[in-house]
Structure formats: C-alpha cells, structure tokens
C-alpha cells in the first residue's frame, strides 16, 4: 500500500458487497461495473486495487469511460507504487487533455515519486556495493594475515 492515502475514502465491507451484488446482477452494465471498480479502488487494500485495475482495463476501451478509466488506472498503479505503469496511463491521458490541471498534478506527483523510488534503489545498490567492498577488504586482510603466520 502506498503511504499516500489522499485517494482513499472509507468504504465498508457492506458497501463493497452491495456494489458487487448490484454489478453482478447486471454484468453487462458498464456503469455499474465502473462504480464497483471505483469502490474497490477506494478501500486502500492492494488486493482491491489490483481487482479495480482489472475492471478499469476492461472498461477503458469504451469511449465514454476512457478518460475516467485512464485516470483511475494511473491512480491505482500510483497507489500500488507501480510508478512506471501509472506514468504510462497518465501520459496517455495527458496527450488527450494537456491543459487539465488534475492530470498535470497527478503526472507531477507520479514523476516525483518515481524519481524518489529510483534514487532510493540507487542508494541501496550503492550501500550494498560499499558493504561488499568492505567485506572483501576484510576478507583479503584476514587471508593475508593468516598467510603470514
């Protein structure tokens, strides 16, 4: 789960179950499916976010849902810390709506978090390499001292 919960709204298990039952009773109804996916994406649980993504991916090909689904896909991937995927969906939306302030903010936040995540990975690799070099130097020192005896 992402530490950022600005997209979360409390959703009870009862609300989720009711939305599923309504959508399940009319599986061909894209609006009900979208509403169910929105609720899933609002729980803050990784499993529900992944489930919401699969619904949004199915709905994104419907022209009347494309914009909202792209935004929701970017948001869900962002919340799962899958910033590369989030960026792909957000950039597609950005191409269609370059002046949309909401899209600009989301794009900026995804880029910021993606860069932060990459810096953290690079720093971790640097620390691991540094520790490896120290351990190797100690090993060589021990080996040399044992040779002299």
N, CA, C and O atoms as a GROMACS GRO file, in nm:
protein
  596
    1UNK      N    1   0.083  -0.119   0.000
    1UNK     CA    2   0.000   0.000   0.000
    1UNK      C    3   0.087   0.125   0.000
    1UNK      O    4   0.187   0.130   0.072
    2UNK      N    5   0.053   0.222  -0.076
    2UNK     CA    6   0.126   0.348  -0.077
    2UNK      C    7   0.102   0.421   0.053
    2UNK      O    8  -0.005   0.408   0.113
    3UNK      N    9   0.199   0.497   0.097
    3UNK     CA   10   0.180   0.578   0.217
    3UNK      C   11   0.084   0.692   0.193
    3UNK      O   12   0.031   0.749   0.288
    4UNK      N   13   0.062   0.726   0.068
    4UNK     CA   14  -0.027   0.837   0.034
    4UNK      C   15  -0.171   0.786   0.031
    4UNK      O   16  -0.206   0.704  -0.054
    5UNK      N   17  -0.252   0.833   0.124
    5UNK     CA   18  -0.391   0.787   0.126
    5UNK      C   19  -0.487   0.898   0.084
    5UNK      O   20  -0.604   0.896   0.121
    6UNK      N   21  -0.438   0.994   0.006
    6UNK     CA   22  -0.522   1.106  -0.034
    6UNK      C   23  -0.634   1.065  -0.128
    6UNK      O   24  -0.728   1.141  -0.148
    7UNK      N   25  -0.625   0.945  -0.187
    7UNK     CA   26  -0.730   0.899  -0.278
    7UNK      C   27  -0.828   0.806  -0.209
    7UNK      O   28  -0.926   0.764  -0.269
    8UNK      N   29  -0.803   0.774  -0.082
    8UNK     CA   30  -0.887   0.680  -0.010
    8UNK      C   31  -1.007   0.749   0.051
    8UNK      O   32  -0.998   0.861   0.103
    9UNK      N   33  -1.118   0.680   0.045
    9UNK     CA   34  -1.237   0.720   0.119
    9UNK      C   35  -1.286   0.594   0.188
    9UNK      O   36  -1.280   0.486   0.131
   10UNK      N   37  -1.333   0.607   0.309
   10UNK     CA   38  -1.375   0.486   0.381
   10UNK      C   39  -1.488   0.413   0.308
   10UNK      O   40  -1.590   0.472   0.272
   11UNK      N   41  -1.466   0.286   0.286
   11UNK     CA   42  -1.566   0.200   0.222
   11UNK      C   43  -1.585   0.080   0.312
   11UNK      O   44  -1.489   0.010   0.344
   12UNK      N   45  -1.708   0.056   0.354
   12UNK     CA   46  -1.733  -0.058   0.441
   12UNK      C   47  -1.743  -0.186   0.359
   12UNK      O   48  -1.769  -0.183   0.238
   13UNK      N   49  -1.722  -0.296   0.426
   13UNK     CA   50  -1.735  -0.427   0.360
   13UNK      C   51  -1.878  -0.444   0.307
   13UNK      O   52  -1.898  -0.505   0.202
   14UNK      N   53  -1.975  -0.390   0.379
   14UNK     CA   54  -2.115  -0.399   0.335
   14UNK      C   55  -2.138  -0.321   0.206
   14UNK      O   56  -2.207  -0.368   0.116
   15UNK      N   57  -2.079  -0.200   0.197
   15UNK     CA   58  -2.093  -0.120   0.075
   15UNK      C   59  -2.031  -0.193  -0.044
   15UNK      O   60  -2.087  -0.196  -0.153
   16UNK      N   61  -1.915  -0.252  -0.020
   16UNK     CA   62  -1.845  -0.324  -0.127
   16UNK      C   63  -1.925  -0.446  -0.171
   16UNK      O   64  -1.941  -0.472  -0.291
   17UNK      N   65  -1.975  -0.520  -0.075
   17UNK     CA   66  -2.054  -0.640  -0.105
   17UNK      C   67  -2.182  -0.602  -0.181
   17UNK      O   68  -2.219  -0.668  -0.278
   18UNK      N   69  -2.248  -0.496  -0.137
   18UNK     CA   70  -2.371  -0.450  -0.203
   18UNK      C   71  -2.342  -0.406  -0.348
   18UNK      O   72  -2.417  -0.439  -0.439
   19UNK      N   73  -2.234  -0.331  -0.366
   19UNK     CA   74  -2.197  -0.285  -0.502
   19UNK      C   75  -2.164  -0.404  -0.592
   19UNK      O   76  -2.201  -0.406  -0.709
   20UNK      N   77  -2.096  -0.503  -0.535
   20UNK     CA   78  -2.065  -0.623  -0.614
   20UNK      C   79  -2.193  -0.695  -0.654
   20UNK      O   80  -2.209  -0.735  -0.769
   21UNK      N   81  -2.285  -0.711  -0.560
   21UNK     CA   82  -2.410  -0.781  -0.589
   21UNK      C   83  -2.491  -0.708  -0.696
   21UNK      O   84  -2.549  -0.772  -0.784
   22UNK      N   85  -2.494  -0.575  -0.689
   22UNK     CA   86  -2.567  -0.497  -0.789
   22UNK      C   87  -2.502  -0.515  -0.926
   22UNK      O   88  -2.570  -0.543  -1.024
   23UNK      N   89  -2.369  -0.500  -0.932
   23UNK     CA   90  -2.298  -0.518  -1.058
   23UNK      C   91  -2.313  -0.661  -1.108
   23UNK      O   92  -2.335  -0.684  -1.228
   24UNK      N   93  -2.301  -0.757  -1.018
   24UNK     CA   94  -2.308  -0.899  -1.056
   24UNK      C   95  -2.445  -0.935  -1.112
   24UNK      O   96  -2.455  -1.023  -1.197
   25UNK      N   97  -2.551  -0.868  -1.066
   25UNK     CA   98  -2.685  -0.898  -1.115
   25UNK      C   99  -2.707  -0.844  -1.256
   25UNK      O  100  -2.796  -0.890  -1.327
   26UNK      N  101  -2.626  -0.746  -1.296
   26UNK     CA  102  -2.637  -0.687  -1.430
   26UNK      C  103  -2.498  -0.674  -1.491
   26UNK      O  104  -2.451  -0.563  -1.516
   27UNK      N  105  -2.432  -0.787  -1.513
   27UNK     CA  106  -2.292  -0.787  -1.557
   27UNK      C  107  -2.266  -0.710  -1.686
   27UNK      O  108  -2.153  -0.667  -1.710
   28UNK      N  109  -2.364  -0.691  -1.767
   28UNK     CA  110  -2.344  -0.617  -1.891
   28UNK      C  111  -2.347  -0.466  -1.873
   28UNK      O  112  -2.321  -0.392  -1.968
   29UNK      N  113  -2.378  -0.421  -1.753
   29UNK     CA  114  -2.392  -0.278  -1.728
   29UNK      C  115  -2.256  -0.217  -1.692
   29UNK      O  116  -2.206  -0.235  -1.580
   30UNK      N  117  -2.198  -0.146  -1.786
   30UNK     CA  118  -2.065  -0.088  -1.768
   30UNK      C  119  -2.062   0.018  -1.659
   30UNK      O  120  -1.962   0.033  -1.590
   31UNK      N  121  -2.171   0.092  -1.644
   31UNK     CA  122  -2.175   0.196  -1.541
   31UNK      C  123  -2.168   0.134  -1.403
   31UNK      O  124  -2.096   0.184  -1.316
   32UNK      N  125  -2.242   0.026  -1.381
   32UNK     CA  126  -2.238  -0.042  -1.252
   32UNK      C  127  -2.100  -0.103  -1.227
   32UNK      O  128  -2.050  -0.101  -1.114
   33UNK      N  129  -2.039  -0.155  -1.332
   33UNK     CA  130  -1.904  -0.211  -1.318
   33UNK      C  131  -1.805  -0.101  -1.280
   33UNK      O  132  -1.720  -0.121  -1.193
   34UNK      N  133  -1.817   0.014  -1.345
   34UNK     CA  134  -1.728   0.126  -1.315
   34UNK      C  135  -1.747   0.171  -1.169
   34UNK      O  136  -1.649   0.196  -1.099
   35UNK      N  137  -1.871   0.182  -1.125
   35UNK     CA  138  -1.899   0.223  -0.987
   35UNK      C  139  -1.840   0.124  -0.887
   35UNK      O  140  -1.786   0.163  -0.784
   36UNK      N  141  -1.852  -0.006  -0.918
   36UNK     CA  142  -1.794  -0.109  -0.831
   36UNK      C  143  -1.641  -0.096  -0.828
   36UNK      O  144  -1.580  -0.106  -0.722
   37UNK      N  145  -1.580  -0.073  -0.944
   37UNK     CA  146  -1.434  -0.058  -0.951
   37UNK      C  147  -1.389   0.064  -0.871
   37UNK      O  148  -1.286   0.061  -0.805
   38UNK      N  149  -1.466   0.173  -0.879
   38UNK     CA  150  -1.433   0.293  -0.801
   38UNK      C  151  -1.432   0.260  -0.651
   38UNK      O  152  -1.340   0.300  -0.579
   39UNK      N  153  -1.534   0.188  -0.606
   39UNK     CA  154  -1.537   0.150  -0.464
   39UNK      C  155  -1.418   0.062  -0.429
   39UNK      O  156  -1.356   0.082  -0.325
   40UNK      N  157  -1.385  -0.033  -0.514
   40UNK     CA  158  -1.268  -0.119  -0.490
   40UNK      C  159  -1.142  -0.034  -0.477
   40UNK      O  160  -1.059  -0.057  -0.389
   41UNK      N  161  -1.129   0.064  -0.565
   41UNK     CA  162  -1.007   0.145  -0.565
   41UNK      C  163  -1.000   0.238  -0.444
   41UNK      O  164  -0.895   0.296  -0.417
   42UNK      N  165  -1.110   0.252  -0.373
   42UNK     CA  166  -1.115   0.343  -0.259
   42UNK      C  167  -1.087   0.276  -0.125
   42UNK      O  168  -1.079   0.345  -0.023
   43UNK      N  169  -1.072   0.145  -0.123
   43UNK     CA  170  -1.054   0.076   0.005
   43UNK      C  171  -0.914   0.092   0.062
   43UNK      O  172  -0.895   0.084   0.184
   44UNK      N  173  -0.816   0.114  -0.026
   44UNK     CA  174  -0.678   0.124   0.021
   44UNK      C  175  -0.608  -0.010   0.032
   44UNK      O  176  -0.491  -0.016   0.069
   45UNK      N  177  -0.677  -0.119   0.001
   45UNK     CA  178  -0.617  -0.253   0.009
   45UNK      C  179  -0.558  -0.290  -0.127
   45UNK      O  180  -0.622  -0.271  -0.231
   46UNK      N  181  -0.436  -0.342  -0.126
   46UNK     CA  182  -0.368  -0.377  -0.250
   46UNK      C  183  -0.449  -0.475  -0.336
   46UNK      O  184  -0.456  -0.460  -0.458
   47UNK      N  185  -0.509  -0.574  -0.272
   47UNK     CA  186  -0.588  -0.673  -0.346
   47UNK      C  187  -0.706  -0.606  -0.418
   47UNK      O  188  -0.736  -0.638  -0.533
   48UNK      N  189  -0.772  -0.514  -0.349
   48UNK     CA  190  -0.884  -0.442  -0.409
   48UNK      C  191  -0.837  -0.350  -0.521
   48UNK      O  192  -0.904  -0.336  -0.623
   49UNK      N  193  -0.721  -0.286  -0.501
   49UNK     CA  194  -0.665  -0.201  -0.608
   49UNK      C  195  -0.637  -0.284  -0.733
   49UNK      O  196  -0.669  -0.242  -0.844
   50UNK      N  197  -0.578  -0.400  -0.715
   50UNK     CA  198  -0.549  -0.488  -0.830
   50UNK      C  199  -0.676  -0.533  -0.899
   50UNK      O  200  -0.682  -0.539  -1.022
   51UNK      N  201  -0.777  -0.564  -0.821
   51UNK     CA  202  -0.906  -0.604  -0.876
   51UNK      C  203  -0.970  -0.487  -0.952
   51UNK      O  204  -1.025  -0.505  -1.061
   52UNK      N  205  -0.962  -0.368  -0.895
   52UNK     CA  206  -1.015  -0.248  -0.963
   52UNK      C  207  -0.943  -0.226  -1.096
   52UNK      O  208  -1.006  -0.194  -1.196
   53UNK      N  209  -0.811  -0.244  -1.096
   53UNK     CA  210  -0.733  -0.228  -1.220
   53UNK      C  211  -0.787  -0.318  -1.330
   53UNK      O  212  -0.801  -0.275  -1.444
   54UNK      N  213  -0.817  -0.443  -1.296
   54UNK     CA  214  -0.866  -0.535  -1.399
   54UNK      C  215  -1.001  -0.487  -1.455
   54UNK      O  216  -1.027  -0.502  -1.574
   55UNK      N  217  -1.085  -0.430  -1.371
   55UNK     CA  218  -1.214  -0.375  -1.419
   55UNK      C  219  -1.190  -0.253  -1.508
   55UNK      O  220  -1.247  -0.242  -1.616
   56UNK      N  221  -1.104  -0.161  -1.462
   56UNK     CA  222  -1.077  -0.040  -1.541
   56UNK      C  223  -1.013  -0.075  -1.676
   56UNK      O  224  -1.041  -0.010  -1.776
   57UNK      N  225  -0.926  -0.177  -1.677
   57UNK     CA  226  -0.863  -0.218  -1.803
   57UNK      C  227  -0.966  -0.270  -1.903
   57UNK      O  228  -0.952  -0.250  -2.024
   58UNK      N  229  -1.068  -0.335  -1.853
   58UNK     CA  230  -1.175  -0.383  -1.940
   58UNK      C  231  -1.262  -0.268  -1.992
   58UNK      O  232  -1.308  -0.270  -2.106
   59UNK      N  233  -1.283  -0.168  -1.908
   59UNK     CA  234  -1.373  -0.058  -1.942
   59UNK      C  235  -1.306   0.053  -2.025
   59UNK      O  236  -1.376   0.130  -2.091
   60UNK      N  237  -1.173   0.061  -2.023
   60UNK     CA  238  -1.103   0.174  -2.086
   60UNK      C  239  -1.125   0.179  -2.237
   60UNK      O  240  -1.110   0.285  -2.298
   61UNK      N  241  -1.161   0.067  -2.296
   61UNK     CA  242  -1.183   0.065  -2.442
   61UNK      C  243  -1.319   0.124  -2.481
   61UNK      O  244  -1.344   0.147  -2.599
   62UNK      N  245  -1.406   0.149  -2.384
   62UNK     CA  246  -1.536   0.210  -2.410
   62UNK      C  247  -1.516   0.362  -2.411
   62UNK      O  248  -1.480   0.420  -2.308
   63UNK      N  249  -1.540   0.427  -2.524
   63UNK     CA  250  -1.509   0.572  -2.535
   63UNK      C  251  -1.562   0.659  -2.421
   63UNK      O  252  -1.491   0.749  -2.375
   64UNK      N  253  -1.682   0.633  -2.375
   64UNK     CA  254  -1.740   0.718  -2.271
   64UNK      C  255  -1.673   0.697  -2.134
   64UNK      O  256  -1.692   0.778  -2.043
   65UNK      N  257  -1.597   0.590  -2.119
   65UNK     CA  258  -1.529   0.561  -1.993
   65UNK      C  259  -1.379   0.585  -2.001
   65UNK      O  260  -1.310   0.582  -1.898
   66UNK      N  261  -1.327   0.609  -2.121
   66UNK     CA  262  -1.182   0.613  -2.141
   66UNK      C  263  -1.112   0.710  -2.047
   66UNK      O  264  -1.018   0.671  -1.977
   67UNK      N  265  -1.154   0.834  -2.044
   67UNK     CA  266  -1.086   0.936  -1.965
   67UNK      C  267  -1.084   0.898  -1.817
   67UNK      O  268  -0.978   0.902  -1.754
   68UNK      N  269  -1.198   0.863  -1.762
   68UNK     CA  270  -1.206   0.828  -1.621
   68UNK      C  271  -1.127   0.702  -1.589
   68UNK      O  272  -1.062   0.694  -1.485
   69UNK      N  273  -1.133   0.604  -1.678
   69UNK     CA  274  -1.058   0.480  -1.655
   69UNK      C  275  -0.907   0.504  -1.661
   69UNK      O  276  -0.833   0.449  -1.580
   70UNK      N  277  -0.862   0.585  -1.755
   70UNK     CA  278  -0.718   0.616  -1.760
   70UNK      C  279  -0.673   0.683  -1.631
   70UNK      O  280  -0.568   0.649  -1.576
   71UNK      N  281  -0.752   0.778  -1.583
   71UNK     CA  282  -0.718   0.845  -1.459
   71UNK      C  283  -0.716   0.746  -1.342
   71UNK      O  284  -0.624   0.748  -1.260
   72UNK      N  285  -0.818   0.661  -1.335
   72UNK     CA  286  -0.825   0.563  -1.227
   72UNK      C  287  -0.712   0.460  -1.236
   72UNK      O  288  -0.656   0.421  -1.134
   73UNK      N  289  -0.678   0.417  -1.358
   73UNK     CA  290  -0.566   0.324  -1.375
   73UNK      C  291  -0.436   0.388  -1.329
   73UNK      O  292  -0.356   0.323  -1.260
   74UNK      N  293  -0.413   0.512  -1.366
   74UNK     CA  294  -0.292   0.582  -1.322
   74UNK      C  295  -0.290   0.593  -1.170
   74UNK      O  296  -0.187   0.570  -1.107
   75UNK      N  297  -0.404   0.627  -1.112
   75UNK     CA  298  -0.413   0.644  -0.967
   75UNK      C  299  -0.392   0.511  -0.894
   75UNK      O  300  -0.319   0.506  -0.795
   76UNK      N  301  -0.455   0.405  -0.941
   76UNK     CA  302  -0.440   0.274  -0.876
   76UNK      C  303  -0.295   0.226  -0.883
   76UNK      O  304  -0.239   0.180  -0.783
   77UNK      N  305  -0.235   0.238  -0.999
   77UNK     CA  306  -0.094   0.196  -1.011
   77UNK      C  307  -0.004   0.283  -0.924
   77UNK      O  308   0.091   0.232  -0.864
   78UNK      N  309  -0.033   0.410  -0.916
   78UNK     CA  310   0.042   0.501  -0.828
   78UNK      C  311   0.033   0.452  -0.684
   78UNK      O  312   0.134   0.445  -0.614
   79UNK      N  313  -0.086   0.419  -0.641
   79UNK     CA  314  -0.107   0.375  -0.502
   79UNK      C  315  -0.042   0.241  -0.474
   79UNK      O  316  -0.013   0.208  -0.359
   80UNK      N  317  -0.021   0.162  -0.579
   80UNK     CA  318   0.050   0.034  -0.563
   80UNK      C  319   0.201   0.051  -0.580
   80UNK      O  320   0.275  -0.047  -0.582
   81UNK      N  321   0.246   0.175  -0.592
   81UNK     CA  322   0.388   0.208  -0.613
   81UNK      C  323   0.441   0.151  -0.744
   81UNK      O  324   0.561   0.125  -0.757
   82UNK      N  325   0.354   0.131  -0.839
   82UNK     CA  326   0.391   0.086  -0.972
   82UNK      C  327   0.395   0.210  -1.062
   82UNK      O  328   0.308   0.230  -1.147
   83UNK      N  329   0.498   0.290  -1.040
   83UNK     CA  330   0.501   0.423  -1.100
   83UNK      C  331   0.520   0.422  -1.251
   83UNK      O  332   0.469   0.510  -1.320
   84UNK      N  333   0.592   0.322  -1.304
   84UNK     CA  334   0.609   0.316  -1.450
   84UNK      C  335   0.475   0.294  -1.519
   84UNK      O  336   0.445   0.359  -1.620
   85UNK      N  337   0.393   0.204  -1.465
   85UNK     CA  338   0.259   0.180  -1.523
   85UNK      C  339   0.172   0.304  -1.504
   85UNK      O  340   0.100   0.345  -1.596
   86UNK      N  341   0.178   0.363  -1.387
   86UNK     CA  342   0.098   0.484  -1.360
   86UNK      C  343   0.133   0.593  -1.460
   86UNK      O  344   0.046   0.663  -1.511
   87UNK      N  345   0.262   0.606  -1.488
   87UNK     CA  346   0.308   0.708  -1.581
   87UNK      C  347   0.257   0.683  -1.723
   87UNK      O  348   0.220   0.778  -1.793
   88UNK      N  349   0.254   0.557  -1.765
   88UNK     CA  350   0.203   0.525  -1.899
   88UNK      C  351   0.058   0.569  -1.916
   88UNK      O  352   0.022   0.633  -2.015
   89UNK      N  353  -0.025   0.533  -1.818
   89UNK     CA  354  -0.167   0.570  -1.826
   89UNK      C  355  -0.185   0.722  -1.816
   89UNK      O  356  -0.265   0.780  -1.888
   90UNK      N  357  -0.110   0.784  -1.727
   90UNK     CA  358  -0.123   0.928  -1.709
   90UNK      C  359  -0.077   1.003  -1.834
   90UNK      O  360  -0.138   1.102  -1.873
   91UNK      N  361   0.030   0.955  -1.897
   91UNK     CA  362   0.078   1.022  -2.018
   91UNK      C  363  -0.019   1.008  -2.134
   91UNK      O  364  -0.032   1.099  -2.216
   92UNK      N  365  -0.088   0.893  -2.141
   92UNK     CA  366  -0.190   0.878  -2.244
   92UNK      C  367  -0.303   0.979  -2.221
   92UNK      O  368  -0.351   1.042  -2.316
   93UNK      N  369  -0.342   0.993  -2.100
   93UNK     CA  370  -0.446   1.090  -2.064
   93UNK      C  371  -0.396   1.233  -2.088
   93UNK      O  372  -0.471   1.318  -2.136
   94UNK      N  373  -0.272   1.258  -2.055
   94UNK     CA  374  -0.211   1.390  -2.073
   94UNK      C  375  -0.208   1.431  -2.220
   94UNK      O  376  -0.227   1.548  -2.253
   95UNK      N  377  -0.184   1.333  -2.308
   95UNK     CA  378  -0.186   1.362  -2.453
   95UNK      C  379  -0.324   1.408  -2.498
   95UNK      O  380  -0.337   1.497  -2.582
   96UNK      N  381  -0.428   1.347  -2.441
   96UNK     CA  382  -0.566   1.384  -2.476
   96UNK      C  383  -0.610   1.514  -2.410
   96UNK      O  384  -0.692   1.588  -2.466
   97UNK      N  385  -0.557   1.542  -2.291
   97UNK     CA  386  -0.600   1.660  -2.214
   97UNK      C  387  -0.480   1.734  -2.156
   97UNK      O  388  -0.460   1.736  -2.035
   98UNK      N  389  -0.399   1.795  -2.243
   98UNK     CA  390  -0.276   1.859  -2.194
   98UNK      C  391  -0.297   1.978  -2.101
   98UNK      O  392  -0.206   2.016  -2.028
   99UNK      N  393  -0.415   2.037  -2.102
   99UNK     CA  394  -0.440   2.154  -2.017
   99UNK      C  395  -0.518   2.120  -1.889
   99UNK      O  396  -0.552   2.210  -1.812
  100UNK      N  397  -0.545   1.992  -1.866
  100UNK     CA  398  -0.623   1.950  -1.750
  100UNK      C  399  -0.536   1.959  -1.623
  100UNK      O  400  -0.435   1.888  -1.612
  101UNK      N  401  -0.574   2.045  -1.530
  101UNK     CA  402  -0.496   2.068  -1.408
  101UNK      C  403  -0.486   1.942  -1.322
  101UNK      O  404  -0.381   1.916  -1.262
  102UNK      N  405  -0.594   1.866  -1.315
  102UNK     CA  406  -0.595   1.743  -1.235
  102UNK      C  407  -0.493   1.643  -1.291
  102UNK      O  408  -0.420   1.580  -1.215
  103UNK      N  409  -0.489   1.630  -1.421
  103UNK     CA  410  -0.395   1.539  -1.487
  103UNK      C  411  -0.252   1.588  -1.467
  103UNK      O  412  -0.161   1.509  -1.443
  104UNK      N  413  -0.231   1.718  -1.478
  104UNK     CA  414  -0.097   1.775  -1.456
  104UNK      C  415  -0.047   1.746  -1.314
  104UNK      O  416   0.069   1.710  -1.295
  105UNK      N  417  -0.135   1.763  -1.216
  105UNK     CA  418  -0.096   1.736  -1.076
  105UNK      C  419  -0.061   1.590  -1.056
  105UNK      O  420   0.040   1.557  -0.993
  106UNK      N  421  -0.144   1.502  -1.110
  106UNK     CA  422  -0.118   1.359  -1.097
  106UNK      C  423   0.013   1.323  -1.166
  106UNK      O  424   0.094   1.250  -1.110
  107UNK      N  425   0.033   1.373  -1.287
  107UNK     CA  426   0.156   1.346  -1.361
  107UNK      C  427   0.278   1.392  -1.281
  107UNK      O  428   0.376   1.318  -1.270
  108UNK      N  429   0.271   1.511  -1.227
  108UNK     CA  430   0.382   1.566  -1.148
  108UNK      C  431   0.411   1.480  -1.026
  108UNK      O  432   0.528   1.454  -0.995
  109UNK      N  433   0.307   1.436  -0.958
  109UNK     CA  434   0.324   1.353  -0.838
  109UNK      C  435   0.383   1.216  -0.874
  109UNK      O  436   0.470   1.165  -0.803
  110UNK      N  437   0.337   1.156  -0.983
  110UNK     CA  438   0.390   1.027  -1.025
  110UNK      C  439   0.539   1.039  -1.060
  110UNK      O  440   0.620   0.957  -1.017
  111UNK      N  441   0.574   1.142  -1.136
  111UNK     CA  442   0.714   1.162  -1.174
  111UNK      C  443   0.800   1.182  -1.049
  111UNK      O  444   0.909   1.126  -1.037
  112UNK      N  445   0.750   1.263  -0.954
  112UNK     CA  446   0.824   1.289  -0.830
  112UNK      C  447   0.848   1.159  -0.753
  112UNK      O  448   0.960   1.131  -0.712
  113UNK      N  449   0.743   1.082  -0.734
  113UNK     CA  450   0.756   0.956  -0.658
  113UNK      C  451   0.840   0.853  -0.733
  113UNK      O  452   0.916   0.778  -0.671
  114UNK      N  453   0.829   0.849  -0.866
  114UNK     CA  454   0.909   0.757  -0.947
  114UNK      C  455   1.057   0.791  -0.932
  114UNK      O  456   1.140   0.702  -0.912
  115UNK      N  457   1.090   0.919  -0.941
  115UNK     CA  458   1.229   0.962  -0.925
  115UNK      C  459   1.280   0.932  -0.785
  115UNK      O  460   1.394   0.889  -0.767
  116UNK      N  461   1.196   0.954  -0.685
  116UNK     CA  462   1.232   0.926  -0.546
  116UNK      C  463   1.260   0.777  -0.528
  116UNK      O  464   1.358   0.738  -0.465
  117UNK      N  465   1.173   0.694  -0.585
  117UNK     CA  466   1.190   0.549  -0.573
  117UNK      C  467   1.320   0.505  -0.641
  117UNK      O  468   1.392   0.421  -0.588
  118UNK      N  469   1.349   0.562  -0.757
  118UNK     CA  470   1.473   0.526  -0.827
  118UNK      C  471   1.596   0.570  -0.748
  118UNK      O  472   1.695   0.497  -0.743
  119UNK      N  473   1.591   0.688  -0.688
  119UNK     CA  474   1.703   0.733  -0.604
  119UNK      C  475   1.725   0.638  -0.487
  119UNK      O  476   1.839   0.604  -0.454
  120UNK      N  477   1.615   0.595  -0.424
  120UNK     CA  478   1.626   0.503  -0.311
  120UNK      C  479   1.686   0.370  -0.354
  120UNK      O  480   1.767   0.312  -0.281
  121UNK      N  481   1.647   0.321  -0.471
  121UNK     CA  482   1.704   0.196  -0.522
  121UNK      C  483   1.853   0.215  -0.551
  121UNK      O  484   1.935   0.131  -0.516
  122UNK      N  485   1.886   0.326  -0.616
  122UNK     CA  486   2.027   0.355  -0.646
  122UNK      C  487   2.110   0.365  -0.519
  122UNK      O  488   2.222   0.315  -0.513
  123UNK      N  489   2.054   0.431  -0.416
  123UNK     CA  490   2.124   0.443  -0.289
  123UNK      C  491   2.143   0.308  -0.224
  123UNK      O  492   2.249   0.280  -0.168
  124UNK      N  493   2.041   0.222  -0.230
  124UNK     CA  494   2.050   0.087  -0.174
  124UNK      C  495   2.158   0.007  -0.244
  124UNK      O  496   2.234  -0.066  -0.180
  125UNK      N  497   2.164   0.020  -0.375
  125UNK     CA  498   2.267  -0.052  -0.451
  125UNK      C  499   2.405   0.001  -0.411
  125UNK      O  500   2.498  -0.077  -0.393
  126UNK      N  501   2.416   0.132  -0.398
  126UNK     CA  502   2.544   0.193  -0.357
  126UNK      C  503   2.588   0.144  -0.221
  126UNK      O  504   2.706   0.113  -0.201
  127UNK      N  505   2.495   0.138  -0.125
  127UNK     CA  506   2.527   0.088   0.009
  127UNK      C  507   2.569  -0.058   0.002
  127UNK      O  508   2.667  -0.097   0.066
  128UNK      N  509   2.498  -0.138  -0.075
  128UNK     CA  510   2.531  -0.280  -0.087
  128UNK      C  511   2.670  -0.299  -0.149
  128UNK      O  512   2.747  -0.384  -0.103
  129UNK      N  513   2.702  -0.221  -0.250
  129UNK     CA  514   2.834  -0.230  -0.313
  129UNK      C  515   2.941  -0.187  -0.213
  129UNK      O  516   3.047  -0.250  -0.204
  130UNK      N  517   2.914  -0.081  -0.139
  130UNK     CA  518   3.010  -0.034  -0.038
  130UNK      C  519   3.034  -0.138   0.070
  130UNK      O  520   3.149  -0.163   0.108
  131UNK      N  521   2.928  -0.199   0.119
  131UNK     CA  522   2.941  -0.304   0.221
  131UNK      C  523   3.017  -0.423   0.162
  131UNK      O  524   3.103  -0.482   0.229
  132UNK      N  525   2.986  -0.457   0.038
  132UNK     CA  526   3.057  -0.568  -0.027
  132UNK      C  527   3.205  -0.541  -0.038
  132UNK      O  528   3.286  -0.631  -0.017
  133UNK      N  529   3.242  -0.417  -0.070
  133UNK     CA  530   3.383  -0.381  -0.082
  133UNK      C  531   3.452  -0.389   0.054
  133UNK      O  532   3.566  -0.435   0.063
  134UNK      N  533   3.384  -0.346   0.160
  134UNK     CA  534   3.441  -0.352   0.295
  134UNK      C  535   3.461  -0.497   0.337
  134UNK      O  536   3.567  -0.533   0.389
  135UNK      N  537   3.360  -0.581   0.313
  135UNK     CA  538   3.370  -0.722   0.348
  135UNK      C  539   3.483  -0.788   0.270
  135UNK      O  540   3.559  -0.869   0.325
  136UNK      N  541   3.495  -0.755   0.143
  136UNK     CA  542   3.603  -0.812   0.061
  136UNK      C  543   3.738  -0.767   0.114
  136UNK      O  544   3.831  -0.848   0.122
  137UNK      N  545   3.751  -0.641   0.151
  137UNK     CA  546   3.878  -0.590   0.204
  137UNK      C  547   3.914  -0.660   0.335
  137UNK      O  548   4.030  -0.694   0.358
  138UNK      N  549   3.815  -0.680   0.421
  138UNK     CA  550   3.839  -0.750   0.548
  138UNK      C  551   3.882  -0.894   0.519
  138UNK      O  552   3.975  -0.946   0.581
  139UNK      N  553   3.813  -0.957   0.424
  139UNK     CA  554   3.849  -1.095   0.387
  139UNK      C  555   3.991  -1.105   0.335
  139UNK      O  556   4.064  -1.197   0.372
  140UNK      N  557   4.031  -1.011   0.251
  140UNK     CA  558   4.167  -1.010   0.199
  140UNK      C  559   4.266  -0.987   0.313
  140UNK      O  560   4.370  -1.052   0.319
  141UNK      N  561   4.234  -0.897   0.404
  141UNK     CA  562   4.320  -0.871   0.519
  141UNK      C  563   4.337  -0.994   0.606
  141UNK      O  564   4.448  -1.026   0.650
  142UNK      N  565   4.229  -1.063   0.631
  142UNK     CA  566   4.235  -1.186   0.712
  142UNK      C  567   4.318  -1.292   0.640
  142UNK      O  568   4.402  -1.358   0.700
  143UNK      N  569   4.293  -1.306   0.510
  143UNK     CA  570   4.367  -1.406   0.433
  143UNK      C  571   4.518  -1.376   0.435
  143UNK      O  572   4.599  -1.467   0.450
  144UNK      N  573   4.553  -1.249   0.419
  144UNK     CA  574   4.694  -1.210   0.420
  144UNK      C  575   4.756  -1.233   0.558
  144UNK      O  576   4.871  -1.278   0.567
  145UNK      N  577   4.682  -1.203   0.664
  145UNK     CA  578   4.737  -1.221   0.799
  145UNK      C  579   4.753  -1.370   0.830
  145UNK      O  580   4.847  -1.409   0.900
  146UNK      N  581   4.665  -1.453   0.779
  146UNK     CA  582   4.677  -1.598   0.801
  146UNK      C  583   4.795  -1.655   0.722
  146UNK      O  584   4.860  -1.750   0.765
  147UNK      N  585   4.821  -1.598   0.606
  147UNK     CA  586   4.933  -1.641   0.522
  147UNK      C  587   5.066  -1.613   0.588
  147UNK      O  588   5.161  -1.691   0.576
  148UNK      N  589   5.073  -1.500   0.658
  148UNK     CA  590   5.199  -1.461   0.720
  148UNK      C  591   5.235  -1.549   0.838
  148UNK      O  592   5.352  -1.558   0.874
  149UNK      N  593   5.137  -1.614   0.899
  149UNK     CA  594   5.162  -1.697   1.017
  149UNK      C  595   5.225  -1.826   0.983
  149UNK      O  596   5.252  -1.908   1.071
   0.00000   0.00000   0.00000
